[in-house]
């Protein structure tokens, strides 16, 4: 059996939503100190919805695929749904990741959470840590 699903390979080879948003409403970054990979998420939020999302990822193929899938999963969705996105949901949407690559999907969850926290702070909205 192949180590990576076709979905992972597709999102690795053709990542969606790569780039930056100059006038982002929230920017968040997450990194893994062990592998050194870094992921940055940019959010454009209007009417409590994720109107646009972009990412920059300096990391492995699984991290790039996770970033791509995570951005697809939250694009156009209410902020509350983006808040609730878990690395498990990202992994499932990718049709799985090898066990030693699960931490790559955690970066996506953490970077999105960090970007939402930034958005909340900029708008003086109380941020509920329990949703992290
Ligand atoms: Fe660390 Fe993939 S190996 S994010």
Boltz pocket constraint, residues with backbone or C-beta under 6 A from the ligand:
constraints:
  - pocket:
      binder: B
      contacts: [[A, 32], [A, 35], [A, 36], [A, 37], [A, 59], [A, 60], [A, 61], [A, 62], [A, 63], [A, 100], [A, 101], [A, 103], [A, 104], [A, 107]]
      max_distance: 6.0
